[in-house]
């Protein structure tokens, strides 16, 4: 229970730092906060390598998806953009931040891909809407943007959950083999 509370508290602190610092044109502060949260998460993890792989996979998902949204004109950002048409670094950091919850605070998403899809389809747009209200992101057409974001998250969240399970199982299996050999 303690790990769950720590994980979700750090996630919320990182989310707020990333969104509000981006809205204040200080995205580096939020990205640095996310880096600290991710480092704490990995240090506390039983399977550090698999967690790092998951965080890297989430960063890849984030940069591709968010850049597609930018290039399609669905969303726009005013800070943290390193190259035209690319997602800002702070939003990619938020994908990494979210991935820190997949094996702890959001572990319940493993129950079913359908549950993960529904959670992604609703939670993704709600998070973006909160970010838009804070001034961190702009929508070209709000309703269409939220629908597109929801559809994307409904597809990608079950995929990320599957990667979380797969990476964790791979990390745990050498230990299980070693224990079996000792018996």
C-alpha positions in Angstrom: 0.0 0.0 0.0 2.9 2.3 0.8 4.4 1.8 -2.6 1.1 2.5 -4.3 0.7 5.8 -2.4 4.2 6.9 -3.1 3.9 6.0 -6.8 0.6 7.8 -7.4 1.7 10.8 -5.3 4.9 11.2 -7.3 3.0 10.8 -10.5 0.6 13.5 -9.6 3.4 15.8 -8.5 5.2 15.2 -11.8 2.1 15.7 -13.8 1.4 19.0 -12.2 5.0 20.2 -12.5 5.1 19.3 -16.2 1.7 20.8 -17.2 2.0 24.0 -15.1 5.6 24.7 -16.0 4.8 24.2 -19.7 1.9 26.6 -19.3 4.2 29.1 -17.7 6.7 28.7 -20.6 9.2 26.9 -18.3 8.9 23.3 -19.6 12.4 22.4 -18.5 11.3 22.5 -14.9 8.5 20.0 -15.5 10.8 17.7 -17.6 13.4 17.8 -14.8 10.8 17.0 -12.2 9.6 14.0 -14.3 13.3 12.9 -14.6 13.6 12.9 -10.8 10.3 11.0 -10.4 11.4 8.4 -13.0 14.7 8.0 -11.3 13.1 7.5 -7.9 10.7 5.0 -9.5 13.4 3.0 -11.1 15.6 3.0 -8.0 12.6 1.6 -6.0 11.8 -1.0 -8.6 12.6 -4.7 -8.1 13.2 -5.1 -11.8 15.1 -1.9 -12.8 16.1 -3.0 -16.3 12.5 -4.0 -17.2 11.2 -0.7 -15.8 13.8 1.2 -17.9 12.7 -0.7 -21.0 9.1 0.2 -20.3 9.9 3.8 -19.7 11.8 3.8 -23.0 8.9 2.2 -24.8 6.6 4.8 -23.4 8.9 7.6 -24.6 8.9 6.0 -28.1 5.0 5.8 -28.1 4.9 9.4 -26.9 7.2 11.0 -29.4 5.5 9.2 -32.3 1.9 9.7 -31.3 2.3 13.3 -30.0 4.3 14.3 -33.1 1.5 12.8 -35.3 -1.0 14.9 -33.4 1.1 18.0 -33.9 1.7 17.3 -37.6 -2.0 16.7 -38.2 -2.8 20.0 -36.5 -4.9 18.3 -33.8 -2.9 19.9 -31.0 -0.3 22.6 -30.8 2.2 23.5 -28.1 3.9 26.8 -27.5 6.9 25.6 -25.3 9.5 22.8 -25.3 9.5 22.3 -29.1 13.0 21.2 -30.3 12.1 20.7 -34.0 9.2 21.9 -36.1 6.4 19.2 -36.3 7.7 17.3 -33.4 6.2 16.8 -30.0 7.7 19.0 -27.2 10.0 17.2 -24.9 7.9 17.8 -21.8 4.9 15.9 -23.3 7.1 13.0 -24.2 8.4 13.1 -20.6 4.8 12.8 -19.4 4.5 9.5 -21.3 7.5 8.3 -19.3 5.9 9.6 -16.2 2.7 7.8 -16.9 4.6 4.6 -17.5 6.0 4.7 -14.0 2.4 3.9 -12.8 1.8 0.8 -14.9 3.5 -1.7 -12.6 2.4 0.0 -9.4 -0.5 2.5 -9.1 -2.2 1.5 -12.3 -1.4 -2.3 -12.1 -5.2 -2.9 -12.0 -5.2 -2.1 -15.8 -3.8 -5.6 -16.3 -7.1 -7.2 -15.5 -8.3 -6.9 -19.1 -7.3 -5.2 -22.3 -10.9 -3.9 -22.5 -10.5 -2.2 -19.1 -7.2 -0.7 -20.2 -8.8 0.5 -23.5 -11.7 2.1 -21.6 -9.4 3.7 -19.1 -7.2 5.1 -21.9 -10.2 6.2 -24.0 -11.5 8.2 -21.1 -8.4 9.1 -19.1 -6.3 10.3 -22.0 -8.8 13.0 -23.2 -9.5 14.0 -19.6 -5.8 14.6 -18.9 -5.4 16.6 -22.1 -8.5 18.6 -21.3 -7.0 19.5 -17.9 -3.7 20.4 -19.7 -5.6 22.6 -22.1 -7.5 24.4 -19.3 -4.1 25.0 -17.6 -2.8 26.5 -20.9 -0.2 23.9 -21.7 -1.8 22.6 -25.0 -4.1 24.0 -27.6 -6.7 22.2 -29.7 -7.5 23.2 -33.2 -11.0 21.7 -32.8 -11.6 20.7 -29.2 -14.3 18.0 -29.7 -12.4 16.3 -32.6 -9.1 16.6 -30.7 -10.5 14.8 -27.7 -12.1 12.1 -29.8 -8.8 11.5 -31.6 -6.8 11.5 -28.4 -9.3 9.1 -26.8 -9.1 6.7 -29.7 -5.4 6.8 -29.7 -5.1 6.2 -25.9 -7.8 3.4 -26.2 -5.4 1.6 -28.5 -2.0 2.5 -27.0 -2.8 2.0 -23.3 -3.5 -1.8 -23.6 -0.3 -2.1 -25.7 1.7 -0.3 -23.0 0.1 -2.5 -20.3 1.0 -5.6 -22.4 4.7 -4.4 -22.6 4.7 -3.8 -18.9 3.6 -7.4 -18.3 5.9 -8.8 -20.8 9.0 -6.9 -19.6 8.2 -7.8 -16.0 7.8 -11.5 -16.8 11.1 -11.5 -18.7 12.8 -9.9 -15.7 11.3 -12.4 -13.3 11.9 -15.5 -15.3 15.8 -15.7 -14.9 15.3 -15.6 -11.1 12.7 -18.3 -11.3 15.0 -20.5 -13.4 17.9 -19.9 -11.0 15.7 -20.8 -8.0 14.5 -24.0 -9.7 18.1 -25.0 -10.5 19.0 -24.6 -6.8 16.2 -27.0 -5.7 
